[in-house]
Amino acid sequence: MTSEQLSANDPADARSRHGEYKVPGGKLVVVDLAVVDGALADVSVSGDFFLEPDEALLDINRALTGLPETTPAADLAAAVTAALPAAAVLFGFTADAVAITVRRALAKATSWQDHHWDVIAPTVLPTEINVALDDVLTEEVGAGRRNPTLRFWDWEEPSVVIGSFQSVRNEVDPDGVARHGIKVVRRISGGGAMFMEAGNCITYSLYVPQTLVDGLSFADSYPFLDAWVMAALEKIGISAYYVPLNDITTDQGKIGGAAQKRLANGGMLHHVTMSYDIDADKMVEVLRIGKEKLSDKGTRSAKKRVDPLRRQTGLSRTAIIAAMTEVFAERYGATPAELTPAELTTARERVEQRFGTDEWLHRVP
């Protein structure tokens, strides 16, 4: 069938689609294709990657041609892998990267540049409100009522924020909580407990559409969503990296951890807390940090795991947040934004109905 015949059948359906994906730490993958009768056509994969043998590129194009445009990323990658010669070598890209690029060409996956990004500066709020806002804003982004957003937390009361699936009695020491006047709340994302006093850590939440991580594994989505913050840390003299699944660390020790939650409406929360200047003595009195967890991290003392950003940078917490905000804005064209009265009202309602209740806090006793 000629290109003229394709256009005559359905000009809109057969129009050229273009997608690009820069592999983190790797090369650029580009896909140009058309869609004819709901199937991929004229597929052309290109990029600055390396591939041996040369003919394997044609194998990739042939493997994708004819697949339904609704094919999930995992199935696209599987088709590419199955079509490659046994001795094929892919350097700087993968079959998964090709699948992501195809999905982007079809507008089923998005890139950072496809969205307008908002940044909400630190605003002092009760910890329960901060937790409730994660639920509210993720929902708003998923529903398309809010732009994808980066929000920095701030708070005053000393708190412990436990992960969605953690046991209260296993994670929190009631005597230490009472002695130090600690507020304990449960968040919607998984992961571990966070000990938070005013000014002792840097916490931010990213609210994104799940299309941004379409085709990425859960493990790969963590460093992908935090590439900007790694660049910001590099800018202030910290060489940080991910230790799977969700720890952010340097050669001097762990500095933070991430957690995620995906909602049914297509919204996604990516949440990170990094140590700035934590009172390690108080932390071990408030949290029950088990020997199993410490041995897994290769340390013998909980205090040794606290490696504050203040000591590594010599900068104020405010200056570090400013550097992070600057890098995020430069990379993605983000603009300042604020919480709306309606969002704050909804968050307060959810504290009363859910996040401030004993039923929610002790849903895992």
N, C-alpha and C positions, 0 to 999 in steps of 0.2 A: 504494500500500500504506500503510495507516494505521500509526501508532506501536503500536497495540494488536496489529495483525497481526504487526509485526516482533517484538514481545516474545513472541508466541505461538510464532513459528517458532524463535527461539533467543534467549532473554532475555540470556544471558551474552554472546553474540556482538554483540548489538545495543545493548549498554549504551553510555552516553555516554562518550566519551574527551575528555580536555582536555590541551592542550599550550601552553606559553608559551616564547617566545624573545626576549630583549632583544638587539637588534642592537648590536654594539659601536659606540659613537658615534652610534647611531641610536635607533629607537623600539621599543616593545614590540609583538610580534605574538602573537596568541592564536588558537588553532584549537580548535573543538569539533566533534566528529564521532561517527559510529557506524560499526560494521562489520557488514555484512549479507552473508552468503554469501561472505565473503572479500574484499568490495569496500567502498570508502569510501562512506558514505551520510550524508545530513543535514549536509554540510560547511558550517561557518560560520566564516569568517575575520574577525577583528576586531582592534582595537588603537588606539594613539594616533598612528599614522602618518598621512600625508597621501596622498590618491589622487585623481587626476582622469582621466576623469570619474567621478562617483559610481557609475555603472552598472558600472564595471569590477570592482567588488567582487563583483557577481553573476556576472560572467564567470569570476572566479577560483574561486568556489564551484562553479560548473558544471563547470569544467575538471577539478577534483579529484574530483568525485562520480562514482562508478562505477569509478575506478581500483583495481586490485588492492592490497590492503593491503601486499603485498610489494614494491611499486614503489620502486626506489631513489630517493634524494634528487635525483639529477641528472635523472631522468625526471620526477619531480614538478615540479621547477623548469621543465623544458622545456615541460610541459603548461600551466603557468601563463603562461609567456611567450607561447606560441602562441595562447592565448585572449585576450590583452590587445589592445585596439584599438591601431592604429598610433600614435595620438597620446597614448596613456596616459602619465601621469607618476606615478612612484612616488617619494615623498620620505620618507626615514627607514626604508625597508625595501626588500627586493628579492624577486624570485621565489625565490631561493635561501633567503632567510629564511623564507618561507612553507613551503618544503619541509622545512627543519629542524624547524619547529614541528609540522608534520604527523607527522614521524617521532617527535618527542617524545610527541605525543598517542598514538601507537601503541606507545609504550615500546620503540621500536627505536633511539631516540637518548635520551641522558640529559643532565641539567644538573648543574652543580656541587652543587646542593642535593639531588640524588638519591643522593648517596654520603656515607658517613662517611669523613672525611679524617684521615690520620695525618701527623704531622710528626716527623722524626728529626733531632735536633740534630747539629751538627758532631761527628764522632768521628774521631780521628786514626787513619788506616789507611794501609797501603802503597798507592801509586797503583794498582798492579795489582789490589788487592782492590777499590778504589773502582770501577774499570772493570768488574770481574767482577760486582760487586753490581748495576750497571745492568742487566746481562743477567739475573741471577737475579730481581731484584725486579720487573722488567717482566714476566717470565714468571709470577711468582706472582700479580700483579694480574690478568693476562690469564686465569689459571686460576681466579680467584675465591678464592684462598687467602690473599690479603692485601688490606686496604683500599687504595684509591688513596692514594698517599703522596707527600709532599714530603720529600726528604732533602738536607741540606747536607753537602758534602764537607769533609774536613780531611785533611791529610797532612803529612809532614815532609821527605821526600827531594825534592830539586829534580827536576822531571820535564818531559817533553814528551809530551803526549797527542795523537796524530795521529788524523785522521778515518778512518773505515772504508775509504775509497777513495783515500786519499792515498798517494803514493809516498814511501818512506822516504828514498831518495837525493835526491829533489827537494825534500823539506821540511826535512831535518835535516842540519846540518853536522857530520860526524863529529869533526873536530878540536875544535870548540867543545864538543861533547858530552863528549869525553874530558877536556878541560881543566877543565871545570866540574863533572864528576861527575854528569852528567844521566842519569836513567833515562828511556828511551823506551818507551812502550807504545801500543798501538792500541786504540781503543774501537769499540763496535758501531754508533754513529751516524755519519752523514756530517759534512760541514763541515770546518773548517780546524783547524790545529794550535794547541794551547794550551801556552804556556810557564808552568809553575807552580812557584813556590817557596813555602815555608811562609809563610802570611800575605799573599801578594802578590796574591791574587785571591779572588773569592767565586764558588763553584761550587755549583750545586744541580741535582738531578734530580727531575723529576715523573714518577711512574709512574701511568698512567691507563688506564681502559678506552677502547677506540677509539669506543665509543658516545658519549663526551663530545664528540667532534669530528665526529660523523656529519653529513654534508651540507656540511661546511666544506671548502674547497679547502686544499691544503697551505699555500699562502701565507697564507690567512686563519687557519689553525690556530695559527700562531706568535704573533701578537699576542693572539689569544683566550686562549691558555694562559698568557700573561704579563701579562694585564690587572692582576692582583693586584700584581705586582712593580712595574709602572708607578705604581700607587697608592702603594706603599711608598716608591718613590723620590721621588714628589711630596711625601710627608709629611716627608721629610728635606731638602727643598729642591732636588731635581733634577727638571727637566722633561725627561723622556726620551721617545723615540718610536722606532718601528721604521722601518728602511730595508730594503725588501724585498731578499732574501728573509728574512735571518736576523740582521741587525745591529741592535743596540740602541745608540742614539746620543743625544747632546745637542747643543746649539748649540756646545759647546766641543770636540766630537769624539766618536769612537766609544768606548763604555765596555764593550761586550760583544757576544757572539754566541751564537746558539742552534743546536741540532742536534736531529734526531729520528730515531727508529727505530720501526717498527711490526712487531710479531711476528704470526705466523700464528695464534696462539691468541687474538688480540683485545687483547693488551696493547700499550701504547705508551709509549715513552720520549721525554720532552722535556727536553733538557739545556741549561743555560746557564752560561757563565763570563763574569764581569765583572771588569775590571781594578780592583785596589785600589791597589797600590803596586809596580808592576813595574819591575825594573832593565832599562831599555831597552837599555843598552849590552850587557848579557849576553844579552838576548833576540836581538839581531841577530847575535851571535856563534854562537848555538845554532841558530837557524832560518834557512833560506834563504828570504827574503821577496823574491819576484821583482818586477821592474819592472812587469810586466803587472798584478799584483795592486795594487801601489801606485798605478798610473795609474788603475785602475778606481775606487779609493777617492778619487781627486782629491787625493792627497798626493804629495810627493816624498821623504819620509823616513819610514822605519818608526817612528822614535822619536816623530814627531809624531802617530802614530795611537794611542799609548798615553796615555790621558787618565784617570788614576787617580781612583777615587771618593774617596780620601782628600783630594786637593787640592780637589775640588768640594764636599765636605761638611764637612771638618775633623773628622769622626767616626772613631772606631776601627772596625776591621773587625767586631769583636764587636757594637758598637752598631748597625751597619748590618744585620747578620744578625738581631739581635733585633727591629729595626723591621720587617723583612720577615716574620719569623715571626709577629709580632703582627698585621699586616695580614691575612696568610693565615688565621690562626685566627679573626679577627673576621669575615671575609667568609664563610668556609665552615664554621665551627664545628669546626675541626680540633683534635685533641687530641694531646698528646705520645705518642710511641711509641719503641720501640727495635728494633734489629736482633735477630732471634732467633738462638740458637746454630746452628740448622739452616741458616739463610740464610748465616751466616758460614762454616760448614763447606762448604756447596755452593760458595760463592764461592772458597774456597781450593782446592777440587778443580778448579774451572774455570781457575784460574790455572795449576795444574800441567798441565792437559790442553790448554789453549788460550791464554789471555791472557798467559802467561809464556813461551810457546814462540817460537822463531825463525820457525817456520813461519807462525804467525799474524802476528807483527810484520812479516815480509817477504812477506806474501801479495801485496802490490803492491810490488815491489822498489824 
